[in-house]
């Protein structure tokens, strides 16, 4: 009886080891994307003009109604009395100097940027998407959308995040 149990455990262990070696070799040969997914992620870019967000979602959105006609917003897009280029530099400066923030997607042609932020104590990062709209040569608006695609957060967590971001960006202007 003990001998059969021991033989079964050894057989199962060998199978698990062989599967592990096979997965390792598959990743090393470059076809690990099929097994584990690609490095680029599967987070599509946010289209503010087509964003469909309802109240009650664990997210936070500051956007004007003409910029986000289909979304339930938490407030209007904040306006800054600087041009779009100066605002963009302040945002990038803030993101580059924070160790908890990584640039996920950078689209300078559309003035839209995605950042991931993982604060201490959080198991998964949140995504903050910002889009800069030029009002005139001397003022610009910032649409901001914070959410956590995977994991549990609250709207209050995202509101605090955006409030902190706006405060720090304002200090850099």
Z-matrix of the N, CA and C atoms (Angstrom, degrees):
N
C 1 1.450
C 2 1.534 1 111.05
N 3 1.325 2 116.15 1 -50.82
C 4 1.452 3 120.30 2 179.31
C 5 1.533 4 110.54 3 -63.28
N 6 1.342 5 116.03 4 -36.44
C 7 1.457 6 120.49 5 -179.33
C 8 1.528 7 111.55 6 -65.74
N 9 1.334 8 119.21 7 -38.16
C 10 1.467 9 122.67 8 177.41
C 11 1.529 10 110.73 9 -66.77
N 12 1.342 11 116.31 10 -42.08
C 13 1.470 12 120.65 11 178.92
C 14 1.518 13 110.59 12 -62.01
N 15 1.352 14 115.96 13 -45.82
C 16 1.457 15 121.01 14 -179.71
C 17 1.528 16 110.38 15 -63.29
N 18 1.310 17 118.39 16 -41.06
C 19 1.469 18 121.68 17 179.03
C 20 1.532 19 111.41 18 -65.14
N 21 1.335 20 117.00 19 -39.57
C 22 1.469 21 120.84 20 178.45
C 23 1.525 22 110.57 21 -65.00
N 24 1.325 23 117.55 22 -43.36
C 25 1.471 24 121.23 23 180.00
C 26 1.517 25 110.23 24 -64.18
N 27 1.304 26 117.98 25 -43.09
C 28 1.470 27 121.21 26 178.74
C 29 1.533 28 110.01 27 -63.32
N 30 1.332 29 118.16 28 -41.73
C 31 1.462 30 121.75 29 178.50
C 32 1.521 31 112.44 30 -62.86
N 33 1.315 32 116.30 31 -45.23
C 34 1.473 33 120.62 32 178.41
C 35 1.523 34 110.43 33 -64.19
N 36 1.317 35 117.54 34 -40.60
C 37 1.468 36 121.71 35 178.76
C 38 1.526 37 110.68 36 -61.55
N 39 1.304 38 117.18 37 -42.79
C 40 1.467 39 120.42 38 178.66
C 41 1.525 40 111.67 39 -63.66
N 42 1.325 41 116.60 40 -39.58
C 43 1.466 42 120.21 41 178.22
C 44 1.529 43 110.44 42 -63.93
N 45 1.328 44 117.18 43 -44.63
C 46 1.471 45 120.98 44 179.21
C 47 1.530 46 110.55 45 -62.49
N 48 1.313 47 117.27 46 -41.79
C 49 1.468 48 120.70 47 178.73
C 50 1.524 49 110.48 48 -63.90
N 51 1.315 50 118.25 49 -42.15
C 52 1.467 51 121.67 50 179.95
C 53 1.534 52 111.11 51 -65.03
N 54 1.332 53 117.49 52 -41.28
C 55 1.471 54 120.75 53 176.99
C 56 1.527 55 110.05 54 -62.95
N 57 1.319 56 117.34 55 -42.38
C 58 1.466 57 121.49 56 178.24
C 59 1.513 58 111.91 57 -61.70
N 60 1.337 59 117.09 58 -43.45
C 61 1.468 60 121.07 59 178.11
C 62 1.535 61 109.94 60 -64.75
N 63 1.322 62 116.28 61 -40.84
C 64 1.463 63 119.81 62 178.14
C 65 1.520 64 111.89 63 -62.37
N 66 1.334 65 118.22 64 -43.43
C 67 1.471 66 122.03 65 177.84
C 68 1.521 67 110.72 66 -64.05
N 69 1.336 68 117.27 67 -41.36
C 70 1.460 69 121.38 68 178.65
C 71 1.532 70 110.40 69 -61.23
N 72 1.323 71 116.63 70 -47.24
C 73 1.462 72 119.72 71 179.75
C 74 1.525 73 111.87 72 -64.27
N 75 1.315 74 116.40 73 -37.04
C 76 1.464 75 120.59 74 178.82
C 77 1.529 76 110.81 75 -62.61
N 78 1.321 77 116.94 76 -42.76
C 79 1.462 78 121.46 77 178.81
C 80 1.522 79 110.23 78 -67.15
N 81 1.324 80 117.50 79 -42.16
C 82 1.461 81 121.02 80 -178.91
C 83 1.526 82 112.39 81 -65.72
N 84 1.329 83 117.28 82 -30.32
C 85 1.468 84 120.46 83 179.44
C 86 1.525 85 112.19 84 -81.73
N 87 1.335 86 117.72 85 -3.05
C 88 1.456 87 120.24 86 175.01
C 89 1.506 88 115.28 87 97.76
N 90 1.306 89 119.43 88 0.86
C 91 1.461 90 119.24 89 179.52
C 92 1.531 91 111.43 90 -107.42
N 93 1.303 92 116.48 91 29.01
C 94 1.463 93 120.39 92 177.78
C 95 1.512 94 113.19 93 -73.25
N 96 1.348 95 117.51 94 -14.84
C 97 1.466 96 120.40 95 178.30
C 98 1.525 97 110.88 96 -60.24
N 99 1.318 98 116.51 97 -34.13
C 100 1.461 99 120.27 98 179.14
C 101 1.521 100 111.20 99 -66.45
N 102 1.319 101 115.37 100 -32.25
C 103 1.455 102 120.52 101 -175.37
C 104 1.522 103 112.14 102 -89.56
N 105 1.335 104 117.19 103 -44.18
C 106 1.461 105 121.61 104 -171.63
C 107 1.518 106 114.78 105 -117.13
N 108 1.313 107 119.29 106 -3.51
C 109 1.458 108 121.60 107 -177.26
C 110 1.513 109 110.67 108 91.57
N 111 1.319 110 115.98 109 163.18
C 112 1.456 111 121.51 110 -177.58
C 113 1.517 112 112.71 111 -85.16
N 114 1.314 113 115.62 112 170.40
C 115 1.460 114 121.79 113 -179.88
C 116 1.524 115 112.27 114 -79.74
N 117 1.329 116 117.58 115 -19.12
C 118 1.455 117 120.63 116 -176.15
C 119 1.520 118 112.79 117 -76.41
N 120 1.297 119 118.68 118 -14.92
C 121 1.459 120 121.48 119 179.83
C 122 1.517 121 110.72 120 79.06
N 123 1.297 122 115.28 121 175.39
C 124 1.459 123 119.39 122 -178.45
C 125 1.522 124 110.88 123 -125.40
N 126 1.294 125 116.92 124 29.50
C 127 1.453 126 121.82 125 179.86
C 128 1.525 127 108.87 126 -90.68
N 129 1.323 128 117.42 127 108.16
C 130 1.469 129 118.88 128 -178.23
C 131 1.532 130 110.73 129 -71.65
N 132 1.317 131 117.06 130 153.83
C 133 1.463 132 119.56 131 177.52
C 134 1.530 133 111.11 132 -64.95
N 135 1.314 134 115.80 133 148.75
C 136 1.465 135 121.80 134 179.54
C 137 1.523 136 108.70 135 -82.50
N 138 1.314 137 115.96 136 129.65
C 139 1.465 138 122.18 137 172.68
C 140 1.522 139 105.70 138 -104.36
N 141 1.322 140 116.92 139 100.49
C 142 1.463 141 120.17 140 -176.52
C 143 1.522 142 111.95 141 -59.24
N 144 1.325 143 117.17 142 -35.98
C 145 1.465 144 119.70 143 -178.45
C 146 1.530 145 112.26 144 -69.82
N 147 1.328 146 117.28 145 -21.73
C 148 1.465 147 121.01 146 -179.88
C 149 1.525 148 112.38 147 -114.83
N 150 1.326 149 117.51 148 6.47
C 151 1.464 150 121.66 149 -177.24
C 152 1.520 151 110.14 150 -63.97
N 153 1.318 152 116.02 151 126.95
C 154 1.466 153 122.38 152 179.94
C 155 1.526 154 107.45 153 -113.33
N 156 1.302 155 116.00 154 99.07
C 157 1.463 156 121.59 155 -177.13
C 158 1.510 157 108.56 156 -126.26
N 159 1.322 158 116.24 157 133.50
C 160 1.462 159 121.78 158 179.44
C 161 1.516 160 109.70 159 -106.71
N 162 1.325 161 116.49 160 157.85
C 163 1.460 162 120.53 161 174.71
C 164 1.516 163 108.89 162 -64.87
N 165 1.308 164 116.18 163 149.83
C 166 1.455 165 120.64 164 178.93
C 167 1.516 166 113.10 165 97.45
N 168 1.329 167 117.63 166 -11.94
C 169 1.453 168 119.85 167 176.35
C 170 1.522 169 109.23 168 -73.44
N 171 1.307 170 115.89 169 148.61
C 172 1.461 171 120.89 170 178.06
C 173 1.527 172 108.61 171 -80.44
N 174 1.321 173 115.28 172 73.30
C 175 1.456 174 122.22 173 -179.52
C 176 1.522 175 107.31 174 -156.61
N 177 1.341 176 116.17 175 177.06
C 178 1.455 177 121.22 176 178.42
C 179 1.513 178 107.74 177 -145.25
N 180 1.332 179 116.53 178 131.17
C 181 1.456 180 122.09 179 -175.97
C 182 1.518 181 110.50 180 -134.04
N 183 1.329 182 114.99 181 124.06
C 184 1.460 183 121.77 182 171.04
C 185 1.527 184 106.45 183 -112.99
N 186 1.319 185 115.35 184 113.46
C 187 1.463 186 120.04 185 -175.52
C 188 1.524 187 108.28 186 -162.02
N 189 1.317 188 117.34 187 142.21
C 190 1.456 189 121.54 188 176.47
C 191 1.527 190 109.98 189 -73.30
N 192 1.320 191 116.24 190 154.94
C 193 1.469 192 120.52 191 -177.66
C 194 1.524 193 112.40 192 -63.75
N 195 1.326 194 117.75 193 -34.06
C 196 1.459 195 118.78 194 179.13
C 197 1.530 196 111.69 195 -73.99
N 198 1.341 197 117.87 196 -23.29
C 199 1.461 198 121.38 197 176.87
C 200 1.532 199 111.47 198 -83.53
N 201 1.329 200 116.96 199 -33.83
C 202 1.473 201 123.03 200 -177.40
C 203 1.527 202 109.13 201 -129.17
N 204 1.321 203 118.37 202 72.22
C 205 1.463 204 120.33 203 -173.23
C 206 1.536 205 114.68 204 -67.87
N 207 1.330 206 118.24 205 -24.77
C 208 1.461 207 121.03 206 -175.97
C 209 1.519 208 113.82 207 -98.18
N 210 1.314 209 117.65 208 -3.81
C 211 1.464 210 120.87 209 -172.55
C 212 1.521 211 111.85 210 -105.67
N 213 1.320 212 114.75 211 144.80
C 214 1.467 213 121.26 212 171.43
C 215 1.530 214 106.31 213 -83.84
N 216 1.318 215 116.63 214 111.31
C 217 1.460 216 120.57 215 -175.10
C 218 1.523 217 110.57 216 -94.86
N 219 1.330 218 114.63 217 159.63
C 220 1.461 219 121.59 218 176.24
C 221 1.519 220 111.67 219 -93.86
N 222 1.316 221 117.22 220 -5.10
C 223 1.453 222 121.52 221 178.99
C 224 1.518 223 109.92 222 168.72
N 225 1.325 224 116.15 223 171.75
C 226 1.466 225 119.50 224 179.05
C 227 1.523 226 111.39 225 -76.22
N 228 1.315 227 115.75 226 160.90
C 229 1.457 228 121.22 227 176.57
C 230 1.527 229 108.53 228 -68.17
N 231 1.323 230 117.20 229 130.78
C 232 1.468 231 118.50 230 178.98
C 233 1.530 232 111.09 231 -68.41
N 234 1.330 233 114.93 232 144.06
C 235 1.458 234 120.39 233 179.16
C 236 1.513 235 108.77 234 -106.69
N 237 1.329 236 115.33 235 138.34
C 238 1.452 237 122.52 236 178.80
C 239 1.521 238 107.97 237 -118.54
N 240 1.303 239 116.22 238 141.10
C 241 1.464 240 121.28 239 -177.53
C 242 1.524 241 111.05 240 -87.68
N 243 1.319 242 115.50 241 48.08
C 244 1.465 243 123.40 242 174.50
C 245 1.518 244 107.28 243 -137.26
N 246 1.318 245 116.36 244 161.19
C 247 1.460 246 118.46 245 178.38
C 248 1.526 247 110.18 246 -73.65
N 249 1.319 248 116.35 247 169.39
C 250 1.463 249 121.68 248 -174.63
C 251 1.524 250 112.29 249 -63.29
N 252 1.320 251 117.25 250 -36.49
C 253 1.460 252 120.55 251 -179.58
C 254 1.527 253 110.84 252 -65.35
N 255 1.303 254 118.76 253 -42.28
C 256 1.466 255 122.07 254 178.71
C 257 1.522 256 110.66 255 -65.36
N 258 1.317 257 116.72 256 -40.61
C 259 1.464 258 120.39 257 177.44
C 260 1.528 259 110.93 258 -64.41
N 261 1.323 260 116.19 259 -42.00
C 262 1.469 261 119.71 260 178.27
C 263 1.521 262 110.86 261 -61.26
N 264 1.318 263 117.73 262 -42.94
C 265 1.467 264 120.99 263 178.67
C 266 1.533 265 111.37 264 -62.70
N 267 1.319 266 117.56 265 -38.09
C 268 1.465 267 120.79 266 178.69
C 269 1.530 268 110.87 267 -66.15
N 270 1.320 269 117.02 268 -40.47
C 271 1.470 270 120.94 269 179.31
C 272 1.518 271 110.46 270 -66.26
N 273 1.319 272 116.50 271 -46.45
C 274 1.458 273 120.41 272 -179.52
C 275 1.529 274 110.50 273 -65.40
N 276 1.319 275 117.96 274 -38.88
C 277 1.459 276 121.68 275 177.37
C 278 1.530 277 110.71 276 -61.57
N 279 1.325 278 116.32 277 -44.05
C 280 1.469 279 120.20 278 178.21
C 281 1.524 280 111.02 279 -62.18
N 282 1.328 281 117.36 280 -47.35
C 283 1.471 282 120.95 281 -177.80
C 284 1.529 283 111.30 282 -65.53
N 285 1.325 284 117.06 283 -39.28
C 286 1.468 285 120.08 284 -178.89
C 287 1.524 286 112.80 285 -68.49
N 288 1.315 287 117.32 286 -27.98
C 289 1.466 288 120.62 287 -176.32
C 290 1.519 289 113.83 288 -94.77
N 291 1.317 290 117.69 289 2.54
C 292 1.464 291 120.73 290 178.29
C 293 1.531 292 109.17 291 -107.60
N 294 1.327 293 117.60 292 121.30
C 295 1.471 294 119.30 293 -178.62
C 296 1.531 295 113.48 294 -69.64
N 297 1.317 296 117.95 295 -16.01
C 298 1.462 297 121.06 296 -179.13
C 299 1.526 298 112.70 297 -88.01
N 300 1.336 299 117.21 298 -5.48
C 301 1.464 300 121.76 299 -175.82
C 302 1.527 301 110.02 300 -112.74
N 303 1.330 302 115.39 301 132.64
C 304 1.469 303 122.01 302 174.25
C 305 1.521 304 108.62 303 -122.86
N 306 1.319 305 115.96 304 144.50
C 307 1.458 306 120.85 305 176.00
C 308 1.522 307 108.27 306 -79.45
N 309 1.333 308 116.30 307 124.95
C 310 1.458 309 121.15 308 -179.22
C 311 1.523 310 110.59 309 -98.85
N 312 1.314 311 116.55 310 -46.97
C 313 1.466 312 121.53 311 -179.43
C 314 1.525 313 107.04 312 -142.57
N 315 1.333 314 116.10 313 135.83
C 316 1.460 315 121.68 314 -175.90
C 317 1.520 316 107.79 315 -130.29
N 318 1.328 317 117.26 316 111.49
C 319 1.458 318 122.35 317 -178.13
C 320 1.532 319 109.52 318 -123.85
N 321 1.342 320 117.75 319 83.96
C 322 1.469 321 119.13 320 -176.83
C 323 1.530 322 113.63 321 -69.15
N 324 1.322 323 118.04 322 -21.47
C 325 1.461 324 119.75 323 179.19
C 326 1.526 325 111.53 324 -66.77
N 327 1.333 326 116.92 325 -36.36
C 328 1.462 327 121.67 326 178.86
C 329 1.522 328 112.67 327 -101.26
N 330 1.333 329 116.54 328 1.94
C 331 1.468 330 121.50 329 -176.96
C 332 1.523 331 111.47 330 55.46
N 333 1.323 332 117.06 331 40.95
C 334 1.461 333 121.72 332 178.94
C 335 1.524 334 109.30 333 -126.42
N 336 1.339 335 115.38 334 133.70
C 337 1.453 336 121.00 335 -174.22
C 338 1.525 337 109.91 336 -138.36
N 339 1.327 338 115.70 337 139.25
C 340 1.460 339 122.04 338 176.48
C 341 1.518 340 108.21 339 -113.14
N 342 1.316 341 115.03 340 132.33
C 343 1.457 342 121.99 341 177.73
C 344 1.518 343 108.97 342 -126.55
N 345 1.320 344 116.15 343 147.57
C 346 1.461 345 120.12 344 170.40
C 347 1.517 346 107.22 345 -108.07
N 348 1.320 347 114.95 346 140.21
C 349 1.466 348 120.08 347 179.47
C 350 1.530 349 108.11 348 -133.14
N 351 1.309 350 114.44 349 124.20
C 352 1.461 351 120.34 350 177.59
C 353 1.518 352 107.59 351 -121.98
N 354 1.325 353 114.68 352 107.06
C 355 1.458 354 120.67 353 179.93
C 356 1.520 355 110.23 354 -81.85
N 357 1.324 356 118.15 355 157.19
C 358 1.463 357 119.93 356 176.33
C 359 1.532 358 110.68 357 -57.03
N 360 1.300 359 115.81 358 135.59
C 361 1.455 360 121.11 359 -179.21
C 362 1.520 361 113.25 360 94.24
N 363 1.320 362 117.64 361 -13.49
C 364 1.464 363 121.00 362 177.76
C 365 1.517 364 108.96 363 -92.76
N 366 1.318 365 116.07 364 135.29
C 367 1.458 366 119.04 365 -179.79
C 368 1.525 367 111.97 366 -83.76
N 369 1.324 368 117.52 367 -30.39
C 370 1.463 369 121.67 368 -179.55
C 371 1.523 370 109.66 369 -126.69
N 372 1.333 371 117.51 370 147.27
C 373 1.467 372 119.48 371 -178.27
C 374 1.526 373 112.58 372 -77.16
N 375 1.316 374 114.55 373 156.57
C 376 1.458 375 121.80 374 171.70
C 377 1.525 376 107.77 375 -98.86
N 378 1.315 377 115.67 376 156.72
C 379 1.463 378 121.20 377 179.84
C 380 1.520 379 108.32 378 -111.75
N 381 1.320 380 115.73 379 128.75
C 382 1.460 381 122.02 380 176.91
C 383 1.523 382 107.66 381 -116.55
N 384 1.321 383 115.82 382 118.93
C 385 1.460 384 121.50 383 177.73
C 386 1.518 385 107.97 384 -108.05
N 387 1.318 386 116.61 385 128.71
C 388 1.457 387 121.53 386 177.57
C 389 1.525 388 108.82 387 -122.55
N 390 1.316 389 114.83 388 143.38
C 391 1.463 390 120.71 389 175.08
C 392 1.511 391 108.05 390 -135.17
N 393 1.305 392 115.71 391 128.55
C 394 1.463 393 122.39 392 -177.40
C 395 1.523 394 108.80 393 -98.57
N 396 1.323 395 114.78 394 127.65
C 397 1.465 396 121.81 395 177.29
C 398 1.518 397 108.38 396 -113.54
N 399 1.314 398 116.55 397 128.75
C 400 1.459 399 121.40 398 178.23
C 401 1.522 400 108.78 399 -82.39
N 402 1.336 401 116.90 400 120.19
C 403 1.456 402 121.61 401 179.07
C 404 1.528 403 109.01 402 -82.51
N 405 1.292 404 115.13 403 -51.48
C 406 1.458 405 122.85 404 173.13
C 407 1.523 406 105.83 405 -154.95
N 408 1.260 407 119.22 406 -171.33
C 409 1.464 408 120.52 407 -177.68
C 410 1.520 409 114.20 408 -66.47
N 411 1.334 410 117.15 409 -11.35
C 412 1.462 411 120.23 410 -173.87
C 413 1.520 412 113.68 411 -121.48
N 414 1.311 413 118.71 412 -0.55
C 415 1.465 414 121.91 413 -179.73
C 416 1.528 415 109.21 414 -146.14
N 417 1.327 416 114.71 415 152.93
C 418 1.463 417 120.29 416 177.99
C 419 1.521 418 109.32 417 -147.59
N 420 1.330 419 115.51 418 157.77
C 421 1.464 420 122.05 419 178.75
C 422 1.516 421 109.22 420 -116.58
N 423 1.326 422 114.54 421 154.83
C 424 1.453 423 120.97 422 -176.68
C 425 1.518 424 109.93 423 -127.11
N 426 1.327 425 116.69 424 110.17
C 427 1.463 426 121.02 425 172.37
C 428 1.521 427 106.79 426 -84.28
N 429 1.340 428 116.88 427 130.99
C 430 1.463 429 121.81 428 -176.18
C 431 1.520 430 109.01 429 -130.66
N 432 1.339 431 115.75 430 132.83
C 433 1.461 432 121.55 431 179.80
C 434 1.519 433 108.55 432 -134.38
N 435 1.329 434 116.71 433 117.62
C 436 1.454 435 122.21 434 179.43
C 437 1.521 436 109.39 435 -115.18
N 438 1.329 437 115.49 436 132.89
C 439 1.460 438 120.77 437 178.89
C 440 1.518 439 109.64 438 -156.92
N 441 1.312 440 115.69 439 164.94
C 442 1.456 441 122.35 440 174.88
C 443 1.532 442 106.71 441 -121.52
N 444 1.344 443 117.60 442 104.55
C 445 1.463 444 119.82 443 -176.27
C 446 1.529 445 113.77 444 -61.62
N 447 1.330 446 116.71 445 -32.87
C 448 1.458 447 121.59 446 -179.52
C 449 1.523 448 107.79 447 -131.46
N 450 1.307 449 117.10 448 130.61
C 451 1.454 450 120.40 449 178.03
C 452 1.513 451 111.32 450 117.18
N 453 1.304 452 114.65 451 179.74
C 454 1.461 453 121.13 452 -177.55
C 455 1.524 454 110.42 453 -111.27
N 456 1.306 455 116.07 454 120.35
C 457 1.457 456 122.64 455 173.29
C 458 1.520 457 107.32 456 -141.74
N 459 1.315 458 114.95 457 174.04
C 460 1.456 459 119.95 458 177.71
C 461 1.521 460 108.99 459 -119.58
N 462 1.309 461 115.49 460 164.08
C 463 1.463 462 120.37 461 176.45
C 464 1.525 463 110.07 462 -62.41
N 465 1.316 464 116.53 463 -32.85
C 466 1.476 465 120.90 464 179.15
C 467 1.531 466 111.04 465 -63.73
N 468 1.345 467 117.55 466 -39.14
C 469 1.467 468 121.07 467 176.70
C 470 1.522 469 110.66 468 -59.42
N 471 1.314 470 116.56 469 -43.58
C 472 1.459 471 120.64 470 -178.85
C 473 1.526 472 111.76 471 -71.61
N 474 1.318 473 116.48 472 -35.26
C 475 1.466 474 119.60 473 176.43
C 476 1.522 475 110.58 474 -63.28
N 477 1.318 476 117.12 475 -43.40
C 478 1.468 477 120.64 476 178.08
C 479 1.522 478 111.14 477 -63.51
N 480 1.323 479 116.19 478 -38.75
C 481 1.467 480 120.61 479 178.72
C 482 1.531 481 110.48 480 -62.16
N 483 1.332 482 116.85 481 -48.54
C 484 1.469 483 120.61 482 -177.73
C 485 1.525 484 110.62 483 -67.34
N 486 1.320 485 117.51 484 -38.27
C 487 1.466 486 120.41 485 177.30
C 488 1.527 487 110.36 486 -60.58
N 489 1.322 488 116.47 487 -43.18
C 490 1.475 489 120.85 488 178.33
C 491 1.521 490 110.17 489 -64.72
N 492 1.339 491 117.47 490 -45.06
C 493 1.462 492 121.06 491 179.09
C 494 1.525 493 110.59 492 -58.12
N 495 1.319 494 117.56 493 -48.33
C 496 1.468 495 120.69 494 -177.58
C 497 1.522 496 111.40 495 -64.15
N 498 1.306 497 116.84 496 -39.74
C 499 1.471 498 120.71 497 178.15
C 500 1.531 499 110.89 498 -62.43
N 501 1.337 500 116.84 499 -43.95
C 502 1.458 501 120.25 500 -178.50
C 503 1.535 502 111.78 501 -71.24
N 504 1.314 503 117.17 502 -35.76
C 505 1.466 504 120.13 503 176.78
C 506 1.523 505 110.13 504 -66.69
N 507 1.330 506 116.28 505 -42.55
C 508 1.468 507 120.78 506 178.21
C 509 1.538 508 110.60 507 -58.93
N 510 1.320 509 117.54 508 -38.13
C 511 1.461 510 120.91 509 179.07
C 512 1.522 511 111.92 510 -66.26
N 513 1.312 512 117.17 511 -28.57
C 514 1.459 513 120.81 512 -179.01
C 515 1.519 514 113.46 513 -82.13
N 516 1.314 515 117.10 514 -10.95
C 517 1.483 516 120.17 515 -177.43
C 518 1.498 517 110.98 516 -86.26
